[in-house]
Amino acid sequence: MLIFQKFIDEADYSIEEYMNEKELISLVEKEVSKLPKKMREVFELSRNAGLSHREIADKLNL
């Protein structure tokens, strides 16, 4: 999850806060992996690749 990692990398965190963020990222990734394939793809293109709704629709022919 690139956007989450960027958020962590740019922030000033204590070790405890860093571990909490890592745990949260892990939980989000686990839940995203449970989404149906097309839904997961849309989510990842939006959150990880930073594409707009229009860009995603064009890319996936939706």
N, CA, C and O atoms as a GROMACS GRO file, in nm:
protein
  248
    1MET      N    1   0.083  -0.118   0.000
    1MET     CA    2   0.000   0.000   0.000
    1MET      C    3   0.088   0.125   0.000
    1MET      O    4   0.132   0.173   0.104
    2LEU      N    5   0.111   0.171  -0.117
    2LEU     CA    6   0.206   0.280  -0.134
    2LEU      C    7   0.167   0.408  -0.063
    2LEU      O    8   0.252   0.474  -0.004
    3ILE      N    9   0.040   0.446  -0.068
    3ILE     CA   10  -0.002   0.571  -0.004
    3ILE      C   11   0.016   0.563   0.146
    3ILE      O   12   0.060   0.660   0.208
    4PHE      N   13  -0.018   0.450   0.207
    4PHE     CA   14   0.002   0.433   0.350
    4PHE      C   15   0.150   0.440   0.384
    4PHE      O   16   0.188   0.502   0.484
    5GLN      N   17   0.233   0.377   0.303
    5GLN     CA   18   0.377   0.377   0.330
    5GLN      C   19   0.432   0.519   0.319
    5GLN      O   20   0.516   0.558   0.400
    6LYS      N   21   0.387   0.594   0.220
    6LYS     CA   22   0.432   0.733   0.205
    6LYS      C   23   0.392   0.814   0.329
    6LYS      O   24   0.471   0.895   0.378
    7PHE      N   25   0.271   0.793   0.378
    7PHE     CA   26   0.224   0.862   0.497
    7PHE      C   27   0.316   0.832   0.616
    7PHE      O   28   0.354   0.923   0.690
    8ILE      N   29   0.350   0.708   0.634
    8ILE     CA   30   0.438   0.668   0.743
    8ILE      C   31   0.577   0.728   0.726
    8ILE      O   32   0.635   0.780   0.822
    9ASP      N   33   0.630   0.721   0.604
    9ASP     CA   34   0.765   0.769   0.578
    9ASP      C   35   0.779   0.919   0.602
    9ASP      O   36   0.885   0.965   0.644
   10GLU      N   37   0.673   0.995   0.575
   10GLU     CA   38   0.681   1.140   0.587
   10GLU      C   39   0.648   1.192   0.727
   10GLU      O   40   0.670   1.309   0.756
   11ALA      N   41   0.596   1.109   0.811
   11ALA     CA   42   0.552   1.152   0.944
   11ALA      C   43   0.662   1.132   1.048
   11ALA      O   44   0.755   1.053   1.028
   12ASP      N   45   0.649   1.204   1.158
   12ASP     CA   46   0.742   1.191   1.270
   12ASP      C   47   0.673   1.107   1.378
   12ASP      O   48   0.588   1.157   1.452
   13TYR      N   49   0.709   0.979   1.384
   13TYR     CA   50   0.640   0.886   1.472
   13TYR      C   51   0.733   0.826   1.577
   13TYR      O   52   0.854   0.814   1.557
   14SER      N   53   0.671   0.790   1.688
   14SER     CA   54   0.743   0.711   1.787
   14SER      C   55   0.737   0.565   1.740
   14SER      O   56   0.662   0.532   1.648
   15ILE      N   57   0.815   0.481   1.803
   15ILE     CA   58   0.816   0.338   1.768
   15ILE      C   59   0.677   0.278   1.786
   15ILE      O   60   0.632   0.200   1.702
   16GLU      N   61   0.609   0.312   1.894
   16GLU     CA   62   0.476   0.256   1.919
   16GLU      C   63   0.378   0.300   1.810
   16GLU      O   64   0.300   0.219   1.759
   17GLU      N   65   0.381   0.426   1.774
   17GLU     CA   66   0.292   0.476   1.669
   17GLU      C   67   0.325   0.408   1.535
   17GLU      O   68   0.235   0.373   1.459
   18TYR      N   69   0.452   0.390   1.509
   18TYR     CA   70   0.496   0.323   1.386
   18TYR      C   71   0.442   0.180   1.381
   18TYR      O   72   0.391   0.136   1.278
   19MET      N   73   0.452   0.108   1.492
   19MET     CA   74   0.403  -0.030   1.497
   19MET      C   75   0.251  -0.034   1.481
   19MET      O   76   0.198  -0.123   1.415
   20ASN      N   77   0.180   0.062   1.540
   20ASN     CA   78   0.035   0.069   1.525
   20ASN      C   79  -0.002   0.094   1.378
   20ASN      O   80  -0.097   0.034   1.328
   21GLU      N   81   0.072   0.180   1.312
   21GLU     CA   82   0.045   0.208   1.171
   21GLU      C   83   0.071   0.083   1.086
   21GLU      O   84  -0.007   0.052   0.996
   22LYS      N   85   0.179   0.013   1.115
   22LYS     CA   86   0.210  -0.110   1.041
   22LYS      C   87   0.099  -0.214   1.060
   22LYS      O   88   0.060  -0.281   0.965
   23GLU      N   89   0.049  -0.225   1.182
   23GLU     CA   90  -0.060  -0.319   1.210
   23GLU      C   91  -0.186  -0.279   1.133
   23GLU      O   92  -0.254  -0.365   1.078
   24LEU      N   93  -0.215  -0.150   1.131
   24LEU     CA   94  -0.332  -0.100   1.058
   24LEU      C   95  -0.318  -0.129   0.908
   24LEU      O   96  -0.414  -0.173   0.844
   25ILE      N   97  -0.202  -0.105   0.853
   25ILE     CA   98  -0.178  -0.133   0.711
   25ILE      C   99  -0.199  -0.281   0.682
   25ILE      O  100  -0.260  -0.317   0.582
   26SER      N  101  -0.149  -0.365   0.769
   26SER     CA  102  -0.164  -0.509   0.753
   26SER      C  103  -0.312  -0.549   0.754
   26SER      O  104  -0.356  -0.630   0.672
   27LEU      N  105  -0.388  -0.492   0.845
   27LEU     CA  106  -0.532  -0.522   0.853
   27LEU      C  107  -0.605  -0.475   0.727
   27LEU      O  108  -0.690  -0.547   0.675
   28VAL      N  109  -0.573  -0.356   0.680
   28VAL     CA  110  -0.636  -0.304   0.559
   28VAL      C  111  -0.602  -0.393   0.440
   28VAL      O  112  -0.690  -0.428   0.361
   29GLU      N  113  -0.476  -0.430   0.426
   29GLU     CA  114  -0.435  -0.517   0.316
   29GLU      C  115  -0.507  -0.652   0.321
   29GLU      O  116  -0.547  -0.706   0.218
   30LYS      N  117  -0.524  -0.705   0.441
   30LYS     CA  118  -0.593  -0.833   0.458
   30LYS      C  119  -0.738  -0.822   0.412
   30LYS      O  120  -0.789  -0.910   0.342
   31GLU      N  121  -0.805  -0.714   0.451
   31GLU     CA  122  -0.945  -0.696   0.413
   31GLU      C  123  -0.958  -0.667   0.264
   31GLU      O  124  -1.051  -0.717   0.200
   32VAL      N  125  -0.868  -0.589   0.209
   32VAL     CA  126  -0.872  -0.560   0.066
   32VAL      C  127  -0.854  -0.689  -0.014
   32VAL      O  128  -0.918  -0.707  -0.118
   33SER      N  129  -0.771  -0.778   0.034
   33SER     CA  130  -0.748  -0.904  -0.037
   33SER      C  131  -0.875  -0.990  -0.042
   33SER      O  132  -0.885  -1.080  -0.126
   34LYS      N  133  -0.970  -0.964   0.045
   34LYS     CA  134  -1.096  -1.040   0.048
   34LYS      C  135  -1.200  -0.986  -0.051
   34LYS      O  136  -1.302  -1.051  -0.076
   35LEU      N  137  -1.175  -0.867  -0.106
   35LEU     CA  138  -1.269  -0.809  -0.200
   35LEU      C  139  -1.275  -0.891  -0.329
   35LEU      O  140  -1.178  -0.958  -0.364
   36PRO      N  141  -1.388  -0.887  -0.398
   36PRO     CA  142  -1.393  -0.951  -0.530
   36PRO      C  143  -1.286  -0.889  -0.620
   36PRO      O  144  -1.248  -0.773  -0.602
   37LYS      N  145  -1.237  -0.967  -0.716
   37LYS     CA  146  -1.122  -0.928  -0.798
   37LYS      C  147  -1.137  -0.787  -0.857
   37LYS      O  148  -1.046  -0.706  -0.843
   38LYS      N  149  -1.246  -0.758  -0.923
   38LYS     CA  150  -1.264  -0.628  -0.989
   38LYS      C  151  -1.269  -0.514  -0.887
   38LYS      O  152  -1.212  -0.408  -0.910
   39MET      N  153  -1.337  -0.536  -0.776
   39MET     CA  154  -1.343  -0.436  -0.670
   39MET      C  155  -1.204  -0.407  -0.613
   39MET      O  156  -1.167  -0.292  -0.591
   40ARG      N  157  -1.129  -0.514  -0.591
   40ARG     CA  158  -0.994  -0.500  -0.539
   40ARG      C  159  -0.907  -0.422  -0.637
   40ARG      O  160  -0.828  -0.336  -0.597
   41GLU      N  161  -0.922  -0.452  -0.765
   41GLU     CA  162  -0.843  -0.383  -0.867
   41GLU      C  163  -0.875  -0.233  -0.868
   41GLU      O  164  -0.785  -0.150  -0.876
   42VAL      N  165  -1.003  -0.199  -0.861
   42VAL     CA  166  -1.044  -0.059  -0.857
   42VAL      C  167  -0.987   0.010  -0.734
   42VAL      O  168  -0.933   0.120  -0.743
   43PHE      N  169  -0.999  -0.055  -0.619
   43PHE     CA  170  -0.946   0.002  -0.495
   43PHE      C  171  -0.797   0.027  -0.505
   43PHE      O  172  -0.749   0.134  -0.469
   44GLU      N  173  -0.723  -0.071  -0.554
   44GLU     CA  174  -0.578  -0.058  -0.563
   44GLU      C  175  -0.535   0.049  -0.663
   44GLU      O  176  -0.439   0.122  -0.638
   45LEU      N  177  -0.606   0.060  -0.775
   45LEU     CA  178  -0.574   0.165  -0.871
   45LEU      C  179  -0.602   0.303  -0.813
   45LEU      O  180  -0.530   0.398  -0.841
   46SER      N  181  -0.705   0.312  -0.733
   46SER     CA  182  -0.739   0.439  -0.670
   46SER      C  183  -0.641   0.475  -0.560
   46SER      O  184  -0.585   0.584  -0.559
   47ARG      N  185  -0.619   0.383  -0.468
   47ARG     CA  186  -0.537   0.413  -0.350
   47ARG      C  187  -0.387   0.401  -0.375
   47ARG      O  188  -0.310   0.485  -0.328
   48ASN      N  189  -0.346   0.298  -0.446
   48ASN     CA  190  -0.203   0.275  -0.465
   48ASN      C  191  -0.145   0.350  -0.584
   48ASN      O  192  -0.036   0.406  -0.577
   49ALA      N  193  -0.220   0.352  -0.693
   49ALA     CA  194  -0.171   0.419  -0.814
   49ALA      C  195  -0.217   0.564  -0.821
   49ALA      O  196  -0.165   0.642  -0.902
   50GLY      N  197  -0.314   0.601  -0.736
   50GLY     CA  198  -0.360   0.739  -0.731
   50GLY      C  199  -0.440   0.783  -0.853
   50GLY      O  200  -0.446   0.902  -0.884
   51LEU      N  201  -0.502   0.687  -0.922
   51LEU     CA  202  -0.579   0.720  -1.040
   51LEU      C  203  -0.715   0.777  -1.003
   51LEU      O  204  -0.771   0.744  -0.898
   52SER      N  205  -0.768   0.863  -1.090
   52SER     CA  206  -0.901   0.919  -1.070
   52SER      C  207  -1.005   0.816  -1.112
   52SER      O  208  -0.972   0.714  -1.173
   53HIS      N  209  -1.130   0.844  -1.079
   53HIS     CA  210  -1.238   0.754  -1.119
   53HIS      C  211  -1.241   0.739  -1.271
   53HIS      O  212  -1.257   0.628  -1.322
   54ARG      N  213  -1.225   0.849  -1.343
   54ARG     CA  214  -1.226   0.847  -1.489
   54ARG      C  215  -1.110   0.763  -1.543
   54ARG      O  216  -1.129   0.684  -1.636
   55GLU      N  217  -0.991   0.780  -1.486
   55GLU     CA  218  -0.874   0.705  -1.531
   55GLU      C  219  -0.893   0.555  -1.508
   55GLU      O  220  -0.857   0.472  -1.592
   56ILE      N  221  -0.950   0.521  -1.394
   56ILE     CA  222  -0.975   0.380  -1.363
   56ILE      C  223  -1.077   0.322  -1.460
   56ILE      O  224  -1.059   0.213  -1.513
   57ALA      N  225  -1.185   0.397  -1.484
   57ALA     CA  226  -1.288   0.352  -1.578
   57ALA      C  227  -1.229   0.331  -1.717
   57ALA      O  228  -1.260   0.232  -1.783
   58ASP      N  229  -1.146   0.423  -1.761
   58ASP     CA  230  -1.083   0.409  -1.893
   58ASP      C  231  -0.990   0.289  -1.896
   58ASP      O  232  -0.991   0.211  -1.991
   59LYS      N  233  -0.911   0.274  -1.793
   59LYS     CA  234  -0.813   0.164  -1.788
   59LYS      C  235  -0.882   0.028  -1.786
   59LYS      O  236  -0.833  -0.067  -1.848
   60LEU      N  237  -0.994   0.018  -1.716
   60LEU     CA  238  -1.065  -0.110  -1.701
   60LEU      C  239  -1.182  -0.125  -1.798
   60LEU      O  240  -1.259  -0.222  -1.791
   61ASN      N  241  -1.195  -0.028  -1.888
   61ASN     CA  242  -1.305  -0.030  -1.985
   61ASN      C  243  -1.442  -0.041  -1.918
   61ASN      O  244  -1.526  -0.122  -1.958
   62LEU      N  245  -1.462   0.040  -1.816
   62LEU     CA  246  -1.590   0.038  -1.742
   62LEU      C  247  -1.679   0.152  -1.787
   62LEU      O  248  -1.790   0.168  -1.737
   0.00000   0.00000   0.00000
